[in-house]
């Protein structure tokens, strides 16, 4: 994915932008050429691809003027945690990563959570590198997502706060699911991609998942557009809102087909979040509740995967669960 103009806007956020160009399925010739040129053996285990962060990725941090993250060598326990996260992926995700993921690396001090980058954007068969903030290792998914969600709100002087109750799986399971969905999406050409011209001339989205929900990559269709949701800091140009607006924010989210605030930021993350939560709650049997609490008392609860408007689109994700 392309690095945002400032990494400061991506702290604790999972990023995906137009550098994940839709590749689609390719003929054997371009595939063989890319694998040979970039040294990827599809038969190698995903765990064996852990290594150093590519220089091109580190250059992104330097070019953004951020402090340079440092390499993180996985402990034996962290390697087991990563291996379990790979095993928890849907079969299609594991297959596509096996075919397309060149390297996965971990950094200490990353200002964002993960970076999925296309290593050969100008070639017809695209391969990817995945870089992950090492701090997610050892966190559970509820802790990680609660911290991420709270970055949208200013709690100064208030006893109110938001919580994401998503079980006790390791946070790396969520991160890997989300990022791997971007790779699958890009590899199969599922989401519309402006960079590669796969958008109809009539101006409507090219994907059934986006159709009727998105007008542009970051512009929600009029029937789901909400001025308060548009101000959330996950969105381009968004801001940190006072925590007393949280209940109204999630009331607005209830009226949309988005499974999370983060998923409402652009159509790539809408798809990634939807697939991730469907797998977490359906296959992995984890809870998903967004809860507001004031001094321990629940003030509101929203369970997106129980929402009829969210569930209405779930049948469009069957392609992600081959062999499930």
N, C-alpha and C positions, 0 to 999 in steps of 0.2 A: 504494500500500500504506500501511497505517497505520504511523506511526512507533512503534517499540518504546517502552516506558515510559521507558527510558534509552538514549540512543544509545551510551553507553559499552559496552553489551552487544552492540552491532552493529558494532564496529570491525572492519574488513576483511571483514565478512560481507555476503552478498547477502541482502536482506530481502524477505520477502513475507508479509503477514498479511491479516486479513479485510477490509481496506478495498478489496481487489480483489474486489468483489462480482460474482458470476456474472451476466452480462448476457444471454447467449444471443443468437441472431440476432433482429433486430428488424425490424418493418415499416418501409416507406419513410417514413411520417409522422414517427415519433420520430427516425429517423436524420437526415432533412432538417432537422428542428427543431434537433437538437443541433449539427449541422455549422454551421448558420447562426448560432446563438446564440453559439457558442464560436470562430467564425472559422477553421474548419478546411476547407481545400480538399483533398479526397482526391487530386486530380490533381497536386498539388505533389510535388516530389521529397522523399524523406526527408531528404536532406542540407540542403535549404532550410529545414528546421524547426529547425535549430540556432539558439539564441538565448539570451536572458536567463532565468535561473532564476525561475519565478513566485514572487510574494510569498508565496503560501500555503505553498509548500515551505520557503522561508526561515524562515517563522514557526514551522514544526515544530522547526527547530533551536533557535530562540530559546526556545520553550516548554519544550524539554527541558533548558534551562540549559547548553547546550553553546556553545563558542566559535563565532562566526559564520563559516562558510566564505566565501571570496571568489570572485568571478567569474573564470572562466578563459576567455580568448579563444583559440580554436584557431589554431594556426599552419597554414600551407599543408600542411605534412607531416602534421599531425594530422588535418586534414580529409580527406586522401587515405586515411589509416589508417581513419577512421570510414567513409568511403565503401566501402572494401574490406570492412569488417565487415558493413555493410548488404547488400552483394552476396553475401556468404557465407551469408546466412540461407536457410532453406528457403522455397520459393515461398509457402506458406501464411502463414508469419511475415511476409514482405514485404507480402503483400496485407492482412493484418489491421493491421499498423502503418500502411500507407497509408491505411486507413479510419479508424483510431482514435487514432493518435499525434498529439497537437497540437503538442508541443514537446519537444526534447531539449536539455539544457544540461549544462555542465561546471563543477565547482567545485574550487578548491584548498582543502585543509584539511577535507574531509568526513571524519567519523569512521567512516563506513561506505562500502561500495563503490558501491552504486547504490540508487536509490529510485524505484520506479514507483508513481505516485500517480493515483488516479481523480479527475478534476477535477469531475465531476458525479455523485456517487454516488447522488443521489436521482432521477435521470432514467433512463428505461428504456433509452436508447442511450448507453452510457458511453464517455467519451473519457479519454485518459491523457497524463500528462507523464512524462518520463524524465529523471532527474538522475543524473549519473555523476561519481565522483571522478576528476579529471583525471590523477591520478597513475598510473592504469592505462595511459594512453597512453605508449608507449615501452617498456613491459614486455612480455615474452613470456609465454605462458600458463603455461609450466612455472614460471617465476620467481614469477608472481603466485599460483598455486595452492599452491606449496610454502610460501610465506610465510603464506598463509591457513591451511593445514593445521597448520603449526607453532604457530599460536596456541592449539591445543588442548593443547599439552604444555609442561611445564617441563623444560628441559634443563640446569638448574644442576648443575654438577659432573659432567656426563656427556659422553662423546664420541659417544653415539648420537643420531641425528636421523632425521627422515622427509623424504622427497622425493616430489614428484609429477612424474613424467616424462610430459609431454603434448605434446611437440613444441615448435616454435619460432614458431608463429603468434602474432600480437599478442594480448595479454590482452583487448583490447576485443572480439575475436571471441567469446571465451567469455562475457564479461559481457553483451554484447548478445544472444547466443543465450539465455542464462538468463533475462534480463529480458523479452525478447520472448515467450518461452514463457509467462511469467506473463500477459502481455497476451492471447495467444491463448487460454489456458486460461480466463481470466476472460470474454473476449468470447464464447466458444462455450459457456460453462457446463459445462466438462468435469469439474473437480474439485467435490466437494461443498462447499457453502458455508453454514456455520451462520447467518450473518447474514441470508441471504435465504431460509431455511427450506426449502432443497432437500434435506432429509435425511429419509428415510423414517421413519415413526412407529415402526417396529420397532427402530430404533437402529442399523441397519447403514449403512455408507457408501453414498452414492448413485452412486458411480462404480465401474465395473468395475476401474479401475486401483487404486483404494483398497480395493476389496472383498477381504476376507480378509487384508489387510496392515495396515490401520489400523482401530482401534476408534473413535478420535476424531482430530481434526485433528493433535494432537501426541502421541497415545497409540498406540503400536504394538500390533497384534493379539497376543494371548498367545503364539502359536506362534513369533513372531519377537522377543519382548520379551527384553531382556538387561540385567541390572543395570549392567554396565560401560558399555555403549553409552548407557544412560540418563544416565550421569554426564558424558558428553562436553560440552564447553562450548558447542557449537553448539545444544544443546537448552535449552529454558527451565529455569532453575534448575541448569544444568550447572556444571562446574568444570574448571579446568585440571589435567590429570593429569600425574603424573611420567612422564618419557619412557620409563622402563623398563616402563611398562604398555602402550606402543604396540603391541607385537607381539600382546598379548592383545586389544587393542581391534580390531585388523584381523582377528584370528582370529574374533572375534565377528561382525564385519561380513560375513565370508565366509558365515556361516550365515543371512544375511538376503537379501531381494531388492533391497536398496538399493545404488545404484551408487556412493555416496560417503557419508562421514560426514555431510556437510552435507545430503544427501538424506534421511538418517534422522531429521531434526529435525522435520519436519511433512509432511503429504501434498501441499501445494502445491510445496514444494521437492523432494520425492521425484519428482514428475512433471517439474518443470523440469530437474532434474539428469539424469534418465533420457533425456529428449528431447535435451538438449544433448550428452550423451556419445554417444548414438547417431549424431547428426549429425557430431560431431567425428571419431569413429573410423570411421564408415561412409562418409559422403559426402566428408569432408575428409581422410580417410586419416591421421589422427593417432594416435600411440600413447597409451596410458593405463595407466601402471604406478604403483602405490604401493609405495615401496621404503623399507626401513629400512637404515641404514648406521651402522656403528660404526667410526670411524677409517678410512673408505673401504671397509670390508668389508661386503658385503651380508649382513644378518641375516634379512630376510624380504622377499618380493615377493608382491604381490597384484595381479592384473589383473581388475578387476571385470567388464569387458565379455566376458570368457571364462567367467564363472561361469554354470553351467546355471540356477541359481535366478534370476539377474538376467535372463538371456536369455529365460526362460520368459514374461516379461511384455512383451517387445519388440513382439510382433505387435499389442498394444493401442495402439501409437503410430502406426499407419499413417495415421490421420487428420491427423497433423502433417506428412505428407510428400506432399501432393497435388502431382502434376506433377513429382515428383522423378525 
